[in-house]
Amino acid sequence: MTLSASPSRDRDSGAAQPSRRFDCVIFDCDGVLVDSEPIVNRVLNQMLNELGIAISLEDSTALFLGRAVREELDTIERMRGAPLPENWLSHWLARRNAVLEAEVEAVPHVRDAIAAIAATGMPLCVASGADRVKVKLQLKRTGLLELFQHDADGQQREHVFSATEVERSKPAPDVYLLAARTMGVEPSRCAVVEDSPAGITAGVAAGMTVFGYAARNDAAMLREAGAQTIFTDMRQLPELVA
């Protein structure tokens, strides 16, 4: 796939100027900004087995990758064959957050990639299918939150969107459409950086161009979900979205 920008003509000078392909780059959080998915999948697998659901880490990861657990409670109850304990969801959230607070790290090279893209004047934001508490916790822990707290012109304004603000989480497009609307850009002019089939499905449904980050997940799976371009190293990203 050719990723070169097409030239445009400056109205005053008549000189050809490069035009950018996108007006905003939207990052997923888990697996794209922070290396949280192995941690979350491990804790979820432990808690599923504690419920009496005999499932391997590989199988539970494949089933729940990129999906909000709070929206999969019916699935878990069907797997268990019985209702969940009344406080199971709150217990899950507390246990998950405690482990993330202790262990989560930024994805390799993502800070430099974000800085390089921001230096071009490109607006940036985060749009996660997770709850806002988790998203903010992880971004603060890794020191990435500050990179999404200013407009492209330097004005202070936080650009972090989560499933907490929308009716449906990924694979529905709601959080991506909210991000585009709030950032004041057309969905078709947005680049999405995703690493899961559910997230890619959401980005495609929103009418955005999706870049699949395949450092951990299967590239063919991401392409099948609709990612137009696959990459495996965050150092590649600034050139891809230029």
C-alpha positions in Angstrom: 0.0 0.0 0.0 1.4 3.4 -0.9 1.5 5.8 2.0 2.8 9.0 0.3 0.9 12.2 0.7 -0.5 14.0 -2.3 0.7 17.6 -3.1 -1.6 20.6 -2.7 -1.0 24.1 -4.1 -0.4 27.1 -1.8 -3.0 29.7 -2.6 -0.6 32.7 -2.2 2.6 31.5 -3.7 1.3 28.9 -6.1 4.0 26.5 -4.9 3.1 22.9 -4.4 2.9 22.0 -0.7 2.6 18.5 0.8 -0.8 17.9 2.3 -1.2 15.5 5.1 -3.5 12.5 4.8 -5.1 12.9 8.2 -6.3 15.6 10.5 -6.1 13.5 13.7 -4.4 10.4 15.0 -6.4 8.4 17.5 -4.7 5.9 19.7 -6.2 2.9 21.4 -4.8 2.5 24.9 -4.4 -1.2 25.9 -1.8 -2.9 23.7 -1.0 0.3 21.8 0.1 2.8 24.4 0.5 0.6 27.4 1.6 -3.1 27.5 -1.4 -4.0 29.7 -3.1 -6.8 27.8 -0.9 -9.7 29.1 -1.5 -8.4 32.6 -5.3 -8.0 32.3 -5.7 -11.3 30.5 -3.7 -13.1 33.2 -5.8 -11.7 36.0 -9.1 -12.4 34.1 -8.0 -15.9 33.4 -7.3 -16.5 37.1 -10.7 -15.1 38.1 -12.5 -17.2 35.5 -10.9 -20.3 36.8 -11.7 -19.3 40.4 -15.4 -19.2 39.3 -15.1 -22.8 38.2 -14.6 -22.1 34.5 -11.8 -24.3 33.3 -10.3 -22.3 30.5 -6.7 -21.8 29.4 -5.0 -18.4 29.2 -4.8 -18.7 25.5 -8.5 -19.4 25.1 -9.6 -16.7 27.4 -7.3 -14.2 25.8 -8.8 -15.0 22.3 -12.3 -14.7 23.7 -12.0 -11.4 25.5 -9.2 -9.6 23.7 -10.1 -5.9 23.2 -13.5 -6.3 24.8 -14.8 -4.7 28.0 -15.4 -7.4 30.7 -18.4 -5.4 32.1 -20.1 -5.9 28.7 -19.3 -9.7 28.6 -20.9 -10.7 31.9 -23.7 -12.6 30.2 -21.0 -14.6 28.3 -19.2 -15.4 31.6 -22.4 -16.5 33.2 -23.1 -18.8 30.2 -19.7 -20.3 30.5 -20.2 -20.8 34.2 -23.7 -22.1 33.9 -24.8 -20.0 36.9 -25.1 -16.3 37.9 -22.1 -14.4 38.9 -21.6 -13.5 42.6 -23.2 -10.1 43.3 -19.9 -8.3 43.8 -17.8 -10.1 41.2 -17.5 -7.1 38.8 -16.4 -4.7 41.5 -13.9 -7.3 42.7 -12.6 -7.8 39.2 -12.1 -4.1 38.7 -10.3 -3.6 42.0 -8.0 -6.6 41.4 -7.3 -5.6 37.9 -6.5 -2.0 38.8 -4.2 -3.1 41.7 -2.1 -5.3 39.4 -1.9 -2.7 36.6 -0.8 0.0 39.1 2.1 -2.3 40.1 3.1 -3.7 36.7 2.0 -1.8 33.6 4.6 -0.2 31.4 4.5 1.8 28.2 4.7 0.1 24.8 8.3 0.2 23.6 9.2 3.4 21.6 5.6 4.8 21.8 6.6 7.9 23.7 9.0 8.9 21.0 6.5 8.1 18.3 3.9 10.3 19.9 6.3 13.1 20.3 7.4 12.9 16.6 3.8 13.0 15.4 2.9 15.8 17.7 5.9 17.8 16.5 4.2 18.0 13.1 1.2 19.8 14.6 -1.0 16.8 14.2 -3.9 16.6 16.8 -3.7 13.5 18.9 -6.1 11.7 21.2 -6.8 8.5 23.0 -10.0 6.5 22.4 -10.3 3.4 24.6 -12.9 0.7 25.0 -11.9 0.4 28.6 -13.4 2.4 31.5 -12.0 5.8 32.2 -10.5 4.9 35.6 -8.4 2.2 34.0 -7.3 4.4 31.1 -6.3 7.3 33.3 -4.5 5.0 35.8 -2.4 3.4 33.1 -1.5 6.7 31.3 -0.5 8.3 34.6 1.5 5.3 35.7 3.5 5.3 32.4 3.8 9.0 32.2 1.9 9.2 28.9 -1.1 11.2 30.1 0.8 14.5 29.7 1.2 13.8 26.0 -2.6 14.0 25.5 -3.4 17.1 27.7 -2.8 19.8 25.1 -4.2 21.0 21.8 -2.0 21.1 18.8 -1.6 24.9 19.4 -0.5 24.3 23.0 -3.7 25.1 24.8 -4.3 22.8 27.8 -7.2 20.4 27.2 -7.3 16.7 27.9 -8.0 14.5 24.9 -8.8 11.1 26.4 -12.0 9.3 25.6 -13.2 6.0 27.1 -16.1 3.6 27.1 -17.4 5.4 30.2 -18.6 8.2 28.0 -20.5 6.2 25.4 -23.4 3.7 25.3 -21.5 0.9 23.6 -17.9 -0.2 23.9 -15.8 -1.6 21.0 -16.4 -3.3 18.6 -19.1 -0.6 18.3 -17.7 2.6 16.8 -19.1 4.9 19.5 -15.9 6.0 21.2 -14.2 6.7 17.9 -17.1 8.8 16.7 -17.1 10.7 20.0 -13.4 11.4 19.7 -13.7 12.7 16.1 -16.7 14.8 17.0 -15.0 16.3 20.1 -11.7 16.9 18.2 -13.7 18.6 15.4 -12.6 16.4 12.6 -14.4 14.2 10.0 -14.1 10.5 10.8 -12.8 9.9 7.3 -9.8 12.2 8.1 -8.8 10.2 11.2 -6.1 7.6 11.5 -6.7 4.9 14.2 -3.9 2.9 15.8 -5.3 -0.4 17.1 -4.0 -3.9 18.1 -7.2 -6.0 18.5 -9.9 -7.2 16.1 -12.6 -5.6 18.2 -10.9 -2.3 18.1 -10.1 -2.5 14.4 -13.8 -3.4 13.7 -14.8 -0.3 15.7 -12.4 2.0 13.7 -13.6 0.7 10.4 -17.2 1.0 11.4 -16.5 4.7 12.3 -15.2 5.2 8.7 -11.6 5.7 9.8 -8.3 4.4 8.4 -7.0 1.8 10.8 -3.3 0.9 11.3 -2.9 -2.5 13.0 -0.1 -2.8 15.5 1.0 -6.4 15.5 3.8 -6.6 17.9 1.9 -9.2 20.0 -1.1 -10.1 18.0 -1.4 -12.0 14.8 -1.0 -9.8 11.7 -3.4 -11.8 9.6 -6.1 -11.6 12.2 -5.7 -7.8 12.3 -5.8 -7.5 8.5 -8.9 -9.7 8.4 -10.6 -7.4 10.8 -10.0 -4.5 8.5 -6.7 -2.9 9.2 -5.4 -1.3 6.1 -1.7 -1.3 7.2 0.1 -3.6 9.6 3.2 -2.6 11.5 5.2 -4.1 14.3 7.4 -1.3 15.7 6.2 2.0 17.0 9.2 3.7 15.4 7.5 3.1 12.1 4.3 5.0 13.0 5.3 8.6 12.4 6.1 7.9 8.8 3.0 5.8 8.3 0.6 8.6 9.4 2.5 11.5 7.8 
